[in-house]
Amino acid sequence: FTLDTSNAIPASNISSVNALELKSNLSDVFILDIRNQLEVLSMGGFPNSLHIPFEDLEAESSKVPRDKTIVIVDFSGVEFQCAGSYLKEIGINDVRGLQGGVKDWIKQGYDLEN
């Protein structure tokens, strides 16, 4: 099944946070890790996150809370735009993405979970 983003809100409406901003606010946000299973298994899980692979987001979107700031984490900071647009389309409006994704998180010296 493929997530249909043809009617999604333009990607420019999804703002981003950098690794330091996210690290400083981990307890105040809901982190949604949309990396695929292989990326999570090979790199590790993102701390305090819910893992829903991007391709499963539509089917599992009910697991994403509507009353919190959502920060979407992907591999390199690109896919969060489509995922964020989809979440806004279904009424989840406080959505951000991790700038540079997990690659930048690691580059900044922050850990993933095994």
N, CA, C and O of each residue as an XYZ file, in Angstrom:
456
protein
N       0.838     -1.184      0.000
C       0.000      0.000      0.000
C       0.873      1.232      0.000
O       1.850      1.291      0.746
N       0.550      2.214     -0.811
C       1.331      3.434     -0.915
C       0.542      4.597     -0.353
O      -0.639      4.758     -0.659
N       1.186      5.403      0.464
C       0.571      6.590      1.036
C       0.331      7.611     -0.069
O       1.270      8.015     -0.754
N      -0.911      8.026     -0.245
C      -1.241      8.997     -1.278
C      -1.062     10.400     -0.726
O      -1.840     10.845      0.117
N      -0.040     11.095     -1.202
C       0.195     12.466     -0.757
C      -0.105     13.464     -1.869
O       0.359     14.603     -1.813
N      -0.869     13.059     -2.873
C      -1.137     13.928     -4.020
C      -1.929     15.174     -3.633
O      -1.815     16.213     -4.282
N      -2.729     15.068     -2.578
C      -3.511     16.226     -2.127
C      -2.933     16.846     -0.865
O      -3.609     17.623     -0.191
N      -1.704     16.514     -0.542
C      -1.099     16.979      0.701
C      -0.830     18.479      0.650
O      -0.676     19.078     -0.414
N      -0.780     19.056      1.842
C      -0.421     20.465      1.989
C       1.016     20.631      1.510
O       1.833     19.742      1.748
N       1.356     21.724      0.850
C       2.732     21.913      0.377
C       3.767     21.760      1.483
O       3.556     22.170      2.624
N       4.882     21.161      1.114
C       5.928     20.842      2.080
C       6.457     22.070      2.812
O       6.937     21.946      3.938
N       6.383     23.229      2.214
C       6.930     24.420      2.838
C       6.211     24.786      4.131
O       6.705     25.620      4.890
N       5.054     24.179      4.398
C       4.316     24.468      5.618
C       4.813     23.677      6.818
O       4.309     23.875      7.924
N       5.770     22.801      6.641
C       6.286     21.987      7.736
C       7.606     22.604      8.194
O       8.593     22.597      7.459
N       7.610     23.134      9.407
C       8.839     23.737      9.913
C       9.738     22.657     10.505
O       9.312     21.522     10.721
N      10.976     23.027     10.761
C      11.913     22.041     11.296
C      12.557     22.546     12.571
O      12.577     23.745     12.850
N      13.082     21.607     13.336
C      13.876     21.903     14.524
C      15.222     21.228     14.327
O      15.306     20.190     13.671
N      16.272     21.806     14.886
C      17.576     21.161     14.770
C      17.788     20.194     15.929
O      16.983     20.137     16.858
N      18.868     19.444     15.864
C      19.131     18.392     16.861
C      19.223     18.958     18.272
O      18.682     18.364     19.205
N      19.891     20.085     18.449
C      20.021     20.682     19.776
C      18.671     21.111     20.328
O      18.383     20.890     21.505
N      17.838     21.725     19.488
C      16.502     22.135     19.937
C      15.685     20.925     20.369
O      15.002     20.965     21.392
N      15.757     19.850     19.591
C      15.003     18.651     19.937
C      15.543     18.033     21.218
O      14.764     17.671     22.100
N      16.848     17.907     21.338
C      17.461     17.313     22.530
C      17.042     18.086     23.775
O      16.798     17.488     24.823
N      16.957     19.402     23.670
C      16.598     20.253     24.800
C      15.123     20.165     25.165
O      14.729     20.566     26.259
N      14.306     19.643     24.256
C      12.856     19.606     24.480
C      12.257     18.214     24.351
O      11.063     18.078     24.086
N      13.065     17.183     24.533
C      12.584     15.808     24.331
C      11.329     15.487     25.142
O      10.447     14.781     24.655
N      11.240     15.992     26.359
C      10.103     15.643     27.217
C       8.838     16.427     26.867
O       7.756     16.108     27.360
N       8.967     17.442     26.026
C       7.827     18.300     25.707
C       7.156     17.966     24.376
O       6.140     18.570     24.033
N       7.704     17.019     23.627
C       7.185     16.709     22.296
C       6.947     15.212     22.145
O       7.459     14.401     22.918
N       6.160     14.866     21.134
C       5.936     13.475     20.763
C       6.764     13.206     19.523
O       6.595     13.879     18.506
N       7.657     12.229     19.593
C       8.561     11.959     18.478
C       8.039     10.777     17.670
O       7.793      9.693     18.199
N       7.880     11.019     16.385
C       7.412     10.009     15.453
C       8.558      9.671     14.509
O       8.964     10.498     13.693
N       9.073      8.458     14.622
C      10.180      7.973     13.798
C       9.592      7.262     12.593
O       8.969      6.209     12.732
N       9.789      7.838     11.400
C       9.186      7.261     10.187
C      10.193      6.506      9.329
O       9.893      6.166      8.185
N      11.393      6.235      9.868
C      12.382      5.474      9.091
C      11.873      4.061      8.838
O      11.005      3.562      9.555
N      12.423      3.429      7.814
C      12.012      2.057      7.539
C      12.646      1.106      8.566
O      13.561      1.475      9.302
N      12.134     -0.109      8.587
C      12.567     -1.089      9.587
C      14.063     -1.373      9.503
O      14.724     -1.509     10.533
N      14.599     -1.464      8.306
C      16.023     -1.740      8.134
C      16.883     -0.620      8.719
O      17.898     -0.890      9.361
N      16.486      0.629      8.503
C      17.230      1.762      9.070
C      17.216      1.735     10.590
O      18.232      2.005     11.231
N      16.076      1.414     11.161
C      15.979      1.355     12.629
C      16.807      0.200     13.168
O      17.517      0.360     14.161
N      16.725     -0.959     12.528
C      17.494     -2.112     13.000
C      18.997     -1.893     12.873
O      19.756     -2.304     13.750
N      19.433     -1.253     11.798
C      20.866     -1.077     11.588
C      21.446      0.092     12.377
O      22.614      0.053     12.762
N      20.651      1.126     12.622
C      21.161      2.317     13.300
C      20.757      2.399     14.767
O      21.483      2.963     15.586
N      19.613      1.842     15.090
C      19.065      1.960     16.436
C      17.815      2.808     16.418
O      17.571      3.573     15.485
N      17.026      2.660     17.469
C      15.783      3.407     17.578
C      16.027      4.815     18.086
O      17.021      5.075     18.763
N      15.129      5.713     17.762
C      15.240      7.077     18.250
C      14.681      7.110     19.671
O      13.622      6.537     19.925
N      15.376      7.771     20.601
C      14.943      7.774     22.006
C      13.515      8.307     22.178
O      13.128      9.293     21.552
N      12.751      7.643     23.029
C      11.398      8.083     23.412
C      10.493      8.341     22.219
O       9.748      9.320     22.209
N      10.548      7.477     21.215
C       9.755      7.714     20.016
C       8.787      6.569     19.741
O       8.910      5.470     20.282
N       7.827      6.868     18.885
C       6.957      5.850     18.320
C       7.450      5.614     16.902
O       7.572      6.552     16.114
N       7.733      4.359     16.582
C       8.205      4.038     15.235
C       7.031      3.571     14.389
O       6.418      2.538     14.656
N       6.735      4.362     13.357
C       5.769      3.968     12.334
C       6.457      4.247     10.998
O       6.624      5.408     10.625
N       6.856      3.204     10.273
C       7.491      3.443      8.974
C       6.600      4.310      8.083
O       5.375      4.186      8.105
N       7.217      5.173      7.314
C       6.482      6.097      6.459
C       5.396      5.404      5.655
O       4.283      5.916      5.538
N       5.715      4.237      5.097
C       4.738      3.540      4.259
C       3.534      3.021      5.041
O       2.522      2.662      4.438
N       3.622      2.974      6.377
C       2.515      2.516      7.214
C       1.773      3.660      7.905
O       0.829      3.423      8.659
N       2.195      4.893      7.651
C       1.654      6.029      8.400
C       0.153      6.196      8.244
O      -0.543      6.458      9.225
N      -0.346      6.053      7.051
C      -1.786      6.220      6.851
C      -2.578      5.196      7.661
O      -3.568      5.546      8.304
N      -2.155      3.951      7.635
C      -2.864      2.886      8.347
C      -2.757      3.025      9.863
O      -3.659      2.604     10.588
N      -1.672      3.606     10.343
C      -1.435      3.667     11.788
C      -1.503      5.085     12.361
O      -1.065      5.318     13.488
N      -2.042      6.019     11.602
C      -2.059      7.414     12.048
C      -2.862      7.643     13.329
O      -2.653      8.646     14.011
N      -3.770      6.736     13.664
C      -4.550      6.897     14.898
C      -3.672      6.800     16.155
O      -4.098      7.202     17.238
N      -2.469      6.277     16.018
C      -1.542      6.166     17.152
C      -0.832      7.484     17.453
O      -0.182      7.616     18.490
N      -0.954      8.452     16.558
C      -0.279      9.741     16.720
C      -1.221     10.682     17.467
O      -2.333     10.936     17.004
N      -0.787     11.207     18.626
C      -1.672     12.085     19.404
C      -1.936     13.412     18.689
O      -1.092     13.921     17.952
N      -3.107     13.945     18.924
C      -3.494     15.214     18.307
C      -3.286     16.394     19.251
O      -3.458     17.544     18.846
N      -2.924     16.126     20.489
C      -2.828     17.196     21.484
C      -1.391     17.531     21.886
O      -1.174     18.188     22.905
N      -0.421     17.092     21.108
C       0.985     17.359     21.407
C       1.687     17.886     20.171
O       1.208     17.729     19.048
N       2.832     18.514     20.398
C       3.699     18.874     19.281
C       4.355     17.601     18.779
O       4.982     16.873     19.549
N       4.212     17.336     17.494
C       4.783     16.141     16.883
C       6.081     16.543     16.178
O       6.093     17.475     15.374
N       7.166     15.839     16.482
C       8.411     16.026     15.736
C       8.667     14.734     14.977
O       8.826     13.667     15.571
N       8.704     14.848     13.663
C       8.905     13.689     12.798
C      10.396     13.518     12.539
O      11.102     14.459     12.177
N      10.846     12.296     12.735
C      12.254     11.956     12.532
C      12.350     10.985     11.370
O      11.662      9.964     11.343
N      13.215     11.311     10.403
C      13.480     10.401      9.296
C      14.987     10.208      9.185
O      15.730     10.600     10.085
N      15.439      9.613      8.101
C      16.869      9.329      7.967
C      17.689     10.588      7.725
O      18.699     10.809      8.395
N      17.262     11.422      6.768
C      18.107     12.553      6.387
C      17.417     13.911      6.384
O      17.998     14.893      5.923
N      16.186     13.983      6.892
C      15.497     15.265      6.954
C      14.742     15.636      5.698
O      14.494     16.816      5.450
N      14.371     14.643      4.898
C      13.646     14.909      3.654
C      12.212     14.379      3.720
O      11.268     15.103      3.404
N      12.048     13.121      4.128
C      10.721     12.491      4.133
C       9.752     13.129      5.119
O       8.539     13.017      4.941
N      10.259     13.799      6.158
C       9.341     14.381      7.140
C       8.395     15.383      6.490
O       7.297     15.612      6.998
N       8.803     15.982      5.372
C       7.931     16.952      4.706
C       6.631     16.289      4.236
O       5.547     16.820      4.477
N       6.729     15.147      3.576
C       5.531     14.437      3.102
C       4.709     13.909      4.268
O       3.483     14.026      4.275
N       5.379     13.330      5.247
C       4.666     12.791      6.406
C       3.963     13.915      7.170
O       2.817     13.759      7.592
N       4.639     15.025      7.343
C       4.041     16.161      8.041
C       2.858     16.736      7.287
O       1.857     17.116      7.894
N       2.967     16.801      5.979
C       1.852     17.275      5.161
C       0.648     16.354      5.316
O      -0.487     16.820      5.416
N       0.896     15.053      5.335
C      -0.204     14.100      5.526
C      -0.854     14.301      6.899
O      -2.080     14.341      6.997
N      -0.045     14.429      7.962
C      -0.612     14.612      9.302
C      -1.445     15.889      9.373
O      -2.506     15.902      9.997
N      -0.977     16.952      8.743
C      -1.769     18.191      8.720
C      -3.078     17.979      7.962
O      -4.121     18.510      8.343
N      -3.009     17.210      6.902
C      -4.208     16.936      6.100
C      -5.280     16.235      6.927
O      -6.471     16.454      6.704
N      -4.877     15.397      7.875
C      -5.861     14.680      8.705
C      -6.139     15.396     10.022
O      -6.775     14.833     10.913
N      -5.663     16.638     10.151
C      -6.038     17.453     11.299
C      -5.042     17.520     12.440
O      -5.365     18.058     13.499
N      -3.852     16.995     12.258
C      -2.805     17.098     13.279
C      -1.917     18.265     12.852
O      -1.090     18.126     11.951
N      -2.091     19.408     13.499
C      -1.519     20.639     12.967
C      -0.182     21.056     13.556
O       0.579     21.761     12.892
N       0.126     20.650     14.766
C       1.383     21.081     15.391
C       2.466     20.052     15.056
O       2.797     19.187     15.867
N       3.004     20.169     13.850
C       3.927     19.179     13.301
C       5.224     19.858     12.883
O       5.211     20.902     12.230
N       6.338     19.257     13.266
C       7.665     19.734     12.859
C       8.471     18.531     12.398
O       8.039     17.389     12.550
N       9.636     18.791     11.837
C      10.533     17.718     11.425
C      11.931     17.971     11.942
O      12.324     19.120     12.148
N      12.685     16.907     12.153
C      14.076     17.029     12.591
C      14.941     17.378     11.392
O      15.098     16.577     10.470
N      15.495     18.570     11.412
C      16.373     19.044     10.340
C      17.587     18.124     10.225
O      18.286     17.890     11.211
N      17.835     17.609      9.039
C      18.972     16.709      8.822
C      18.734     15.284      9.268
O      19.596     14.427      9.078
N      17.568     15.009      9.865
C      17.194     13.661     10.273
C      18.147     13.019     11.273
O      18.918     13.692     11.956
N      18.067     11.704     11.333
C      18.895     10.935     12.253
C      20.384     11.096     11.917
O      21.236     11.045     12.803
N      20.681     11.289     10.639
C      22.083     11.496     10.252
C      22.672     12.685     11.007
O      23.788     12.600     11.520
N      21.937     13.785     11.077
C      22.441     14.969     11.775
C      22.436     14.761     13.290
O      23.337     15.232     13.983
N      21.431     14.062     13.804
C      21.356     13.745     15.231
C      22.645     13.042     15.670
O      23.249     13.400     16.681
N      23.050     12.043     14.895
C      24.273     11.287     15.198
C      25.508     12.171     15.014
O      26.427     12.136     15.832
N      25.525     12.952     13.953
C      26.654     13.847     13.684
C      26.873     14.836     14.832
O      28.006     15.228     15.111
N      25.788     15.234     15.492
C      25.881     16.164     16.618
C      26.318     15.456     17.908
O      26.502     16.100     18.941
N      26.481     14.135     17.843
C      26.974     13.381     18.987
C      25.909     12.798     19.897
O      26.220     12.324     20.989
N      24.652     12.828     19.462
C      23.576     12.280     20.265
C      23.370     10.798     19.936
O      23.654     10.349     18.825
N      22.877     10.058     20.914
C      22.772      8.613     20.790
C      21.410      8.144     20.296
O      20.401      8.834     20.435
N      21.415      6.961     19.722
C      20.204      6.222     19.421
C      20.154      5.039     20.381
O      21.148      4.718     21.033
N      18.985      4.389     20.465
C      18.834      3.251     21.358
C      19.104      1.957     20.603
O      18.797      1.844     19.416
N      19.676      0.990     21.292
C      19.951     -0.326     20.677
C      18.744     -1.218     20.759
O      18.787     -2.358     20.296
